[in-house]
Amino acid sequence: MYTTISQQQTEILKKLSKKNNILSYSRIVLLLGTIYFLYLMMYQKNHLYGFVSLAFIIVFIIVVNIYLKVQSKVAYHKTLKQINTDEISFLEGNHQFNNGVEYQNPQHAFSYDLDLFGSNSIFQFTNRTGTFLGKDALAKSLQEIPTEASILKKQEAVKELSEKLNFRQHFQTLSLLAGTTEKEDLAIKKWTETISEKPKAFMQFFAILIPVLLLISIVGSKFDWHPVFAKLAVFFFTMNLLLIGYFSQHILKEIGKSDRIANSLQQYSKMLHAFETEKFQSVYLNDLQSKLQSNQKTAFQIVTNLANCFEKLNTIANLFVFIALNGTFQYHFWVYKKLLKWKENHQQDLWQFMEIIGEIEALNSLANFAYNNPEYQYPTIASNQITMEDLGHPLISKDKRMRNTIDFSQKRFVILTGSNMSGKSTFLRTVGINLVLSYAGAPIDAKQAVVYPLPLWVSMRLTDSLSDSESFFFAEVKRLKQIVTEAEKQPIFVLLDEILKGTNSDDKKTGTVGVIEKLHNLKVTGMIATHDLEVCKTTEHHLETMENKCFEVEIINNELHFDYRLKNGICQNKNATFIMKKMEII
């Protein structure tokens, strides 16, 4: 489908290119024609040529407007083509989408340890957002622990959106054309939160009086009531300019608070219109649509009105517009008044509308992920059950991906052993990433699954901190303390990888067993990977709630062979010494 759409856009762009060429030549001809007839009017003193040149100017303006619309269409279809080209490239293994590295946070309960952000991350695999708000909403959805009801509603929404390819790509195109940054979006939010300065009463009085007096003076001058009316018309025209010049500092200050706001809002209004006019069946999407209204107006109308206000205010920098319109009736004063009225009525609405845009972008990204992986399954949500059959890691290429089944429903804690490179850490991340996707409402790489949204805590890749004089060991102890503290408050799911690395063997074994016993007593669900086979004896005291599982390695013809299959029991084979001997280290 991506190839078909890309080819369609290529054909559309060819037609638009021809239109562009015709319009470009037409503009040149019309401009030259205007100059030519103005020249004839001046040198032949024939006013007919003046009317002809005026007609040329009018047609020129019309052609320019058509040209700008065609340019807008070109930008739209180029972006839509690029979306499909990027998807084709992505499915071929080229992962070029924004990776959200700025969201990496070593203090987060699980995102840093599971590599949710950064190069070749699940964020990069799913992210199809074009605005900062969309990117931020997607990042949050991958880091939150929602309720069961929330997951089910989002699953329904993602399923529906995954089947609406045209809508998704239309919305994505608009978001990429908006392309807002964090600075731009937060500038809009800041503007809604600040109080704009209201004009003094005398300004409004003179904004009404002076234009009326100007009109009377023009009429009086036109009909020769008295010679003084011509002078009065000039006086009142000048007064209008002086008054708006005095007030322009407030207008410029308002524009300065909202850099690039008009363009951003125009794109946002188009996105809102696209979402408002689409028909949906899912409860969550309909709930979002119902929030896009205020004072019997749609969000599209409200945001478009605001964008138009800012566009009109921006023309204050145009000298011709400034003199002609402000000299006549103080145009920018009345636009400013309209802006204040908008702010009074909808100040609280705008940011909510924008957050909904971000939420739709996030859902669209997850729906695109579902569309690209039709074999993935949506987990069933059930209380206190986590079972995953034929589970795979979505970031590993399909030809190398191994699948395993894990069930925490009966025996809620697993001690995982295996030699080096056998797949322990990868399996921990496989479970963790698929839980994250489940919580976000996305399908996961499993034949079938049942999950429950337990708060997720992971300790896999801790960092030391020179600024805090903190070692790896102390960082790990702090993380374990966080996990225990959280487990004392509520049921949680943990994934631990080879804890207490920086201690001696006996201390490490004693500490690891102590952590496992503590977590077990707190009724924690989860899995710990370890090389210490003595730790596995802990299960002997908790046969009904704890079990050992392992990944094995075989040495065949002096070569290591990993099958990456999860097995019951304790790992029996070792490979560290073999590898060092093979590499002639020992």
WOPETA-V341133 format. One record per backbone hydrogen bond with DSSP energy under -0.5 kcal/mol. NH is the residue of the N-H (numbers start at 1). CO is the residue of the C=O. Records with the same first field share a line. If there is no record, write none. Layout:
NH->CO ; CO
This chain:
5->1
6->2
7->3
8->4
9->5
10->6
11->7
12->8
13->9
14->10
15->11
16->12
17->13
18->14
19->15
20->16
21->17
22->18
23->19
24->20
25->21
26->22
27->23
28->24
29->25
30->26
31->27
32->28
33->29
34->30
35->31
36->32
37->33
38->34
39->35
40->36
41->37
42->38
43->39
44->40
45->41
47->45
49->46
50->46
51->47
52->48
53->49
54->50
55->51
56->52
57->53
58->54
59->55
60->56
61->57
62->58
63->59
64->60
65->61
66->62
67->63
68->64
69->65
70->66
71->67
72->68
73->69
74->70
75->71
76->72
77->73
78->74
79->75
80->76
81->77
82->78
83->79
84->80
85->81
86->82
87->83
88->84
89->85
90->86
91->87
92->88
93->90
94->89
95->93
96->94
103->100
104->101
108->105
112->105
114->110
115->112
116->111
118->99
121->118
122->115
123->116
125->121
126->122
127->123
132->180
135->131
136->132
137->133
138->134
139->135
140->136
141->137
142->138
143->140
144->140
146->144
151->147
152->148
153->149
154->150
155->151
156->152
157->153
158->154
159->155
160->156
161->157
162->158
163->159 ; 160
164->161
165->163
168->164
169->165
170->166
171->167
172->168
173->169
174->170
175->171
176->172
177->173
178->174
179->175
185->181
186->182
187->183
188->184
189->185
190->186
191->187
192->188
193->189
194->190
196->194
203->200
204->200
205->201
206->202
207->203
208->204 ; 205
209->205
210->206
212->208
213->209
214->210
215->211
216->212
217->213
218->214
219->215
220->216
221->217
222->218
223->219
224->221
225->220
229->226
230->227
231->227
232->228
233->229
234->230
235->231
236->232
237->233
238->234
239->235
240->236
241->237
242->238
243->239
244->240
245->241
246->242
247->243
248->244
249->246
250->247
251->247
252->248
253->249
254->250
255->251
256->252
257->253
258->255
259->256
261->258
264->260
265->261
266->262
267->263
268->264
269->265
270->266
271->267
272->268
273->269
274->270
275->271
276->272
277->273
278->275
286->282
287->283
288->284
289->285
290->286
291->287 ; 288
292->289
293->291
294->297
297->294
299->292
302->298
303->299
304->300
305->301
306->302
307->303
308->304
309->305
310->306
311->307
312->308
313->309
314->310
315->311 ; 312
316->313
317->314
318->315
319->317
322->318
323->319
324->320
325->321
326->321 ; 322
327->322 ; 323
328->324
329->325
330->326
331->325
333->330
334->330
335->331
336->332
337->333
338->334
339->335
340->336
341->337
342->338
343->339
344->340
345->341
346->342
347->343
349->346
350->346
352->348
353->349
354->350
355->351
356->352
357->353
358->354
359->355
360->356
361->357
362->358
363->359
364->360
365->361
366->362
367->363
368->364
369->365
370->366
371->367
372->368
373->369 ; 370
374->371
376->373
377->444
379->377
380->449
382->380 ; 451
385->382
387->450
388->406
389->448
391->404
392->445
394->392
396->393
400->397
401->397
404->391
406->388
408->386
412->410
413->545
414->526
415->547
416->414 ; 528
417->415 ; 549
418->530
419->551
422->419
427->423
428->424
429->425
430->426
431->427
432->428
433->429
434->430
435->431
436->432
437->433
438->434
439->435
440->436
441->437 ; 438
442->437
444->377
446->444
447->389
448->389
450->387
451->380
454->452
455->491
457->493
458->109
459->495
465->470
469->466
470->465
475->471
476->472
477->473
478->474
479->475
480->476
481->477
482->478
483->479
484->480
485->481
486->482
487->483
488->484
489->485 ; 486
490->486
493->455
494->525
495->457
496->527
497->459
498->496 ; 529
503->500
508->504
509->505
510->506
511->507
512->508
513->509
514->510
515->511
516->512
517->513
518->514
519->515
520->516
521->517
522->518
523->520
524->519
525->492
526->412
527->494
528->414
529->496
530->416
533->531
535->532
536->532 ; 533
537->534
538->535
539->536
540->537
541->538
542->539
545->542
546->542
547->413
549->415
550->567
551->417
554->561
556->554 ; 559
559->556
561->554
563->552
566->564
567->550
569->548
579->575
580->576
581->577
582->578
583->579
584->581
585->580
586->580
